[in-house]
């Protein structure tokens, strides 16, 4: 399941960014990137052991041990999509991708483009067990993320989630996925090559349709069909959701797992895939942005009204209710610095609807903290 992408230097981001995805058949295009219950308990998912596994390194034989530990939780996903031509002729296309089991009762995390538009979704476990007509629970309106549900199960092996906020460039990782749509649970190794990368996705015609931010860059081979598989640290914790690769050498991308945790909590607690948002229009601050707007800091998120007159703070949004104003600089969320650990969008993504977070803000030379109670992303908005 792929999509072609290209680099972008656009630093503009909106907390309630909408992303459009389409399902694609696996293929690689030269010099492009391919993108390849519901009860009130989260006991069925493992959020981590409390130890930050990003400081771990692989040793002799440990890659095999980690792969053997994680692989039973990695699934292959096959889809069928029916389309009708202008002349009324119906055709069916097939495609394949990857997912990871995130709860013992059958919730699976994958990419939105893996299942988007599919009329039929099947899931194949590591042991070959196949589940047909799997239900798509919901998708993320602001990222290439989807949740699907296998019904009638209770003892599936779930992955252990790590903390992508503490990742470091150079740390070792492995990627697991359904390579080329036919080689189930292929394992590749590499390092984290970069953090906070941004890419623009396009289809096979080169038309741009999707902008992805805050991505982990890795040289672990992420082949066509690996979309939706896990990027795993040396402690066996999932730190990323594989989303893109390139026909150029040693360039692959994954969505930070921490930015998905809020939606996962929502799915497990309510059965609904709701994304939390605060509702501000901002630019991630870089030295160039700081110079352009004469800002006093070189990291954070600058809340502003853009050239299209997009409001700095969306009226009636959680940020508006909390008192966030145009010109504010958000430097931290719940004590985590906006910047290396992720943008405002990524850091908010760790929390669920109804959670209250604290924003540390610079305003007119002073500092203040504002408590914001998160609400569900408004599906009617395009911001």
Buried (B, 14 or more C-beta within 10 A) or exposed (E): BBBBBBEBEEBBBBBBBBBEBBBBBBBBBEEBBBBBBBEEEBEBBBBBEEEBBBEBEBEEEBBEEBBEBBBBBBBBBBBBBEEEEEEEEEEEEEBBBBBBBBBBBBBBBBBBBBBBBBEBBBBBBBEEEEBEEBEBBBBBBBBBBBBBBBEEBEEBBBBBBBBBBBBEEEBBBBBBBBBBBEEBBBBBBBBBBBBBBBBBBBBBEEEEEBBBBBBBBBBBBBBBBBBBBBBBBBBBBBBBBBBBBBBEEEBBBBBBBBBBBBBBBBBBBBBBBBBBBBBBBBBBBBEEBBEEEEBEEEBBBBBBEEEEEEBBBBEEBBBBBBBBBEBBBBBBBBEBBBBBBBBBBBBBBBBBBBBEBBBBBBBEEEEEEBEBBBBBBBEEBEB
